[in-house]
Amino acid sequence: MPDIITTRCEGGVLEVTLDRPKANAIDLATSRLMGETFRAFRDDTSLRVAILRTAGERFFSAGWDLKAAAAGDAVDADYGVGGFGGLQMLPGLNKPVIAAVNGMAVGGGFELALSCDLIYATAHSRFALPEINAGTLADSGTIRLPKRIPHHVAMDLLLTGRWMEADEAARWGLVNAVLADEQALMDKAWETARLLAAGPPLVFAAIKEVARAAETMAFADLMHVIARKALPTVKALYESEDQLEGARAFAEKRHPVWKGC
């Protein structure tokens, strides 16, 4: 039996593949394993960017494994360090994560993609939050989706459970690009990942922490927090060698060499 989670590392990029036939559904054990995988990515200073993909072309992920739930996996069980799917609630994940969606992203699978910073999708990919049909709540999807796309479009998806095709998702800015097929999808994901891996990691960390804080703080309050360097990543950035390196490289008309310190 193949491993449920496989990884590939190259040039500071970690590619994580979920392979759980038939629909890449996520049970407790899989969620915990994904959480450990992304925690290791978070804590490894040699890794700067992650790509999340899944095996097969029909399903990116069907989300919560209902068969496992029927067999005893409770909806309120401990899904691991990162919450369901390993990404949604992983504390301190201040590195970029790219979702490479090839196929249907349904329920928790859609929520998993929403947990990432960038989403690329193949043309045949589709997205849906059909939890209403099971009489339940798409919890993180209900929180995140109205912040990503216009309110009434998000409410349409949440209230009807309908499918959103890849081209519509791109039209609303939910996905960054739609690619013709899996090869083009992965080429694009790796192209972007390599670009980010060569970028300033301390700046990326600060961007992610500030963006998270902006979801709950008023603009003026957050501006004061940033000015006081009260966020750990902002403080680390402005006290770093990288911050000085950026200024020096600009003055010397050369590419900066980022060290992450």
Secondary structure, DSSP 8 states (H G I E B T S, - for coil): ---SEEEEEETTEEEEEE--TTTT-B-HHHHHHHHHHHHHHHH-TT--EEEEEESSSSEEE--B-HHHHHTT--TTS---TTSGGGTTT-TT--S-EEEEE-SEEETHHHHHHHTSSEEEEETT-EEE--GGGGT---HHHHHHHHHHS-HHHHHHHHHH---EEHHHHHHTTSSSEEESSHHHHHHHHHHHHHHHHTS-HHHHHHHHHHHHHHTTS-HHHHHHHHHTT-SHHHHHHHTSHHHHHHHHHHHTTS-------
